[in-house]
Amino acid sequence: MIALSKFFETNSLNDIVCSIKKPRSYYLKNSLRGFKSWLIPYIKSQLNKKNFSPVLAYLYTDLDCNIKCRYCYSQGTHIPGMTMDVAKKCVDWLHSIGCRVLAYMGGEPLVRKDFIIDLTEYAVKKGFFVYLPTNGYLLDKEFIDAIGKAGVAAINFAVDVVNPKPGLPKALSKVYKQLEWLLEKEPEYGYITFFNINITRKNIEDVKVLTEIANKIGIATDYHINEPPPIDYEHFKYKDDGWWITPDEFEEVDKLVDWLIEKNKSGFTMVNSIEHLKLIKDFIRGNLKPWNCRAGEITMVIRLDGSFAPCFEMYGSEKDWGDVFRGPKFDQNKLRELKKKCSKHCLSTCNFQVYHYTKSYLYSLQWVIKHAYSDLFGTS
């Protein structure tokens, strides 16, 4: 049993009840799933570098969302989502080139629950490790059972604040019951749940509380530093101030980063490497040096219509990167030149972790262990 209700009555972490035990089979299942979907495909991709063979694909199923976060520039209300025909073609094509990790993106994927359940069943039967991100508002017990039976591997539970703030609606107080249901079903279905937290100007103290709660209930955390869009989206109202970090917050963010690093070292399980956390200080000051981003190489993005982009930040690019019908058009030489410029202004958590954990096979093995035993110990 996990209960957070007492915490919201008393604001005391000591009042959080946490007593769910996972059997050894839970960790064994996640170990095997990690080896099959992450490590083996990565090794194969490195042994056959002549052919495009990404390890991880981000599939945008919808841009629509049930809430509005001020910093989000992926806002496509009333834009039709990906069709099931295109989605299955994407899964089939990814399978044919050796990719075995599929992460849904949005928007909020749960605006079409049946679509996500059906697509997950289809992908899992083909051997995919399926990530599901959600803000939690639309979760219910029926869906949790259905997506668990479908075989989802990881659920990215996005929360930014403890209680709602203007422009920051992803609040734990609004969705803690849904989180309790998710965690209660973890041992039965074998998926992993973790917090996804976006660090903005307005939630720095909340980040600490959410981190402590995650550790208390035995789940990992994943941190993003709020970044303005690299492309000018005409529809985005807050491009000048989507709660981006300003010089007024540098010192406060520095202290938060130091605190997170210490918590990581003390055993709090985090998706982020310590290397990534340290670079946040350089990034917010505009001093980030180019890093070896693997977008368009080890990772890729598939848009609603089945067309490709190397990364989230290039979703709105008009360049033809190929599509699921014609195949990829990722020119690695041109991508390397592009990354020399754009990587200085981007600290994508998703792509940085791929870069960090593909430095060597040993690092890749560490990534598999973090997935399998995420609530047992922390690693850097």
N, C-alpha and C positions, 0 to 999 in steps of 0.2 A: 504493500500500500504506500502511495505517495500522496501527501496532503499539503497543499499550500495555503489553504483558507485561513489557518491560524496566523500565518505570517502577515496577511493583509489586514488582520484585525489588530495585531500588536506591533508590526514592523520589526519583529525580532527573528533573526535567522535561526535561533535556537528552537523556535516553535515549528519549524518545518519537519514534518514526519516523513521518514524515508526508510522503508523496510522491504523493498522488492529484491528478491534474490534471483539471480540468473543461473541456470544449470550449466555445466561444462559444455554441453552440446551447443549452447548458444555461441560460445566463443569459438568452438571448433568449426561451426557452420560459417561464421564470419571470417575465420582464417582461410578456409578453403575457398570461399567466395572471393576474398581479396587476392589470393594467388591466381585463381582462374581468370578473373576479370581485369586485374591491374598488372600484376607482375609478369605473368606469362606473355600477354599481348605487348607489354613494353619491351621485353627481351626480344621478341620476334621483330618488333619495329626497328630495333637497333641493329639487328642482324641483316635486315633487308632495307637499308636506308634509301635505296633507289626508288622504291615505291611509296606513295603517300599512304601512311598507316597511322592515323591518330589513335591515341589510347582513350581519350575522353572527348565526347561530343555533347555540346549544350544545345538542346532542342527547344526552341521557342514554340510553345503550344498556343499561347494566348498573350496578347498585350493588355487586354482588359483586366481591371482589378476592382475589388469590392471596397477598397479604401484608397485614400490619396495621401501619400507621403510627400512632403514639400520637396525633398531632394531627388525624387524619382523622375527621370526624364523618359522612362519607358511607359508612357501613358497613352494607350490606344483604345479608349472607350469606344465601343460600337464598331471596332474593326473586327471582321470575322476571324476566328481562330483557325489554326491549321486543320485541314480536313484529315479524316482518318486514312483516306487513300494516300495522301502525301506522307503522313506520319509513318505508315507501314512501309512505304517505299524507302523512307529515310532509314528505318531500322534494318531493312533488308540490305540496303547499300552499305551501311556501316558494318553489318555482320560480314559482308563479302570481302571487306578490306581489313578485317581483323580487329575492329574496335569492339570493346565489350563493356564500356561504361557510358551510360546515357543519363544525362542530368536535364530535367525539365527546367524551363525558364519562363518568365513572364514579365509583367503582369502577375496575376495570381492563377496558377494552374487549376485550382479547385473551383473556378467559375464554371467549369464543365467536369463534374466529378465522374460521370459515366465514361467520358472520353478517356480520362486519365486511368481509370481502372482497366478498361479494355486494352489500352495501349500498353500498360504495364504488364498485363498478362501475356500479350503478344511478344514483348521484348524479353521478358524473363524466360519464356519458353525457348528463346533463341540463345540463352545464356548471358543476358545482359545484367549488369549491376545497375540498378535504377535508383537515382537520387530524386527525391521529391521535395522541392521547397514550398513553404506555405507560411502565410501570416497567422494561420490558426483559426481565424474567425469562422471559416466555413466547415471546419472539422466537426464531425459527429461520430458517435459510436458505430453506426452502420457503415460509414465510409471507412473508418479505421479497420474494421473487420474485413471489409472487402479488399482494401489495398494491401492489408497484411496477407490475406490468402492469395492475392495476385503475385506476391513475392517481392514487394518493394524492399530495397536493401538499406536505404538511409533516408531519414526525414530531417530536412533542414528547417528548423522552427525559428522563424524570424521575429525577433523582439528587439526593440531599441530602448524602451523605457519601462520603468516599473508601473507607472500610472500615465495615462494619456497626457500629451502636451500638444499645444497648437502646432500642426504640421508634422507631428510624430505620433500617429495613431497606433503603431505596433507596440501595444502595451501589455505586459504580462498579466496585469490585473483584469484585463478583458478576456483573456484566453487561458487562464491557468487551469480551468476545468478540462479543457481540450487537451492540454499538456498532460494532466494526470491520467486521462484515458489512454493517451499514446504510450506513456511509460508503463502503465499497467499491462499493456498488451505486448510489450517488447519481448519478454521471455517466450511467449507463445508463438509469435511470428518471426522473431529473429532479426528484426530491423534495428538500426542504430538511430537514436534521436540526438540532435545537438542544437545549441543555440547559434543563431546567426545574428551578429550585432553590428550595426553601422555606427561608427563614432562620428558625431557631428558636434557643432558648436553648442548644442542645447541639451546634450545627454551625457556629459562626461562623468558625472557622479553616478548616474544610473548604470553606466557600464560596469562600475565596480560592484554594485549590488547584484546585478544580473550574473556577474561572474561568480560571486559567492554563492548565489542560489544554485547555479549550474553545478558547482562543485559539491554542494550539499546534497543534491538529488542524484549525483553520479552521472552527469552527462558532460560532454565536451563543449567548448565554445569556439566560435569562428568570428574573427574581427575584421571589419573593413574600415578603412579611413575614408570619410566622405569626399568624393571627387567630383568636380564639375565635369559636364560632358565635353569630350574633345571635339565634337562636331556640333555645329550650331543647329539646334532643333527649333524651328520657328514656333511650334506649338507649346514649347516649354516656358512657362511663365516666370520661373525663378532662376533663370540661367545666371543672373548676377548675384543671387544670394539664395542658394538652396541649403542653407546652414553649413556652407563650406567653412573650414577652419581658417581663421584670420590671425594676424600677428598678436592680437589681444589674447588669444587662447594658447599660444605656443607653449608657454611655461606650464600651463595646466595640463596640456596634452603630454608634454614631456614627463611630468610626474605620473600620469596615468600609464604611459608606456613602461616606465621603470617599475611601476607596481605590477603590471601584467607580466613582465619578464620575471620578477621575483616569484610571483604565483606559479608561473610555468615551471620554474626551477624547483619549486617546493612540492610539485606533484599535481597541480591543476592541469587537466588534460585540455590541450588547445590544438586546433587544426593548424594554426599559424606556427611557423618556425620562429625561433628567437631571432634569427637573422632578419626575417620579415618585420617583426615588431620593432627592432632597432632602427630600421630604415624609415619608419614613419616620421621620425624627427627630421630627417633630411627632406623627405617628401613634402611635408607641410611648409617648409621654408624654400622650396623650389631648388634644392641642392641635390636632388637625386641623380645619381650617375646611371648611365645606360646599364641594363641588366639583360641577361640572356633569356628573354621571353620566348616561349616555345609555341605561341599561338600560330595557327596555320601550319603547324608541324606535328606537335604532340596533342594539341587541343584544337577544336574548331567550333564554330557556331553555325547552326542551321536555322534560317529564318522561317517565318510562317508559310511562305510559298515554296519552301524547299531549296531556296538559294543559300549560298554559303557566305560566311564572313570569317575572318581569322579570330575575332574576339568580340566581346560585348561592345567595347568602345567603338568598333567599326561597324556596328549593326546598321547604322544609317548611311554608310558609305555607298555611293553610287557605282563604285568600281565593280566590275564583273569578276567575282571570285569563283564562278562556277555554280553548279547546282546538282541536285540529286539525279536529275534526268540526263545531264551531259557529262557529269564528273567534275572534279576539282580543277581550278586554275590558280593554284597557289605557286607563284614564282618565288622560290626560296631566296634567290639573290635580291629581288626587289623587296621582299619582306624584311630581310636583314637590314637593308638601307632605311626602310621605313621605321623599324624598331630603334635604330640609333637615335632617332628624334623623339618618337612617341613614348619610348620606355622611360625617358627622363621626366615625363609628366603623368605617368600612370604607375600605380602600385597595386594593380589588380591582385586581390588575395588569391583568387582561384588560379590564375596563371602563374603567380609567383610561387605558390606551393608546388605546382607541377615542375617549374624550373628547379626549385630547391630539392625535391625528392627524386629528380631524374639526373642528379649530378653523378650518381654511381648506382650500381645494382644494390649496394649496401643501404644507401639512402632509400631506394625503392622498397626494399624489404622492411625498413623502418616504417614506411607509410602503411604497408599492409598490416603491420603489428598495431599501429595506432587505430586502424579501423576495427581490427578484431577485438582489441582489449581496451577500447577507449575509456571505459569507466573503471579500469583497474589501476592505471598509473598514467602519469604524464610523461611525455617525451618532447625534446626540443627539435 
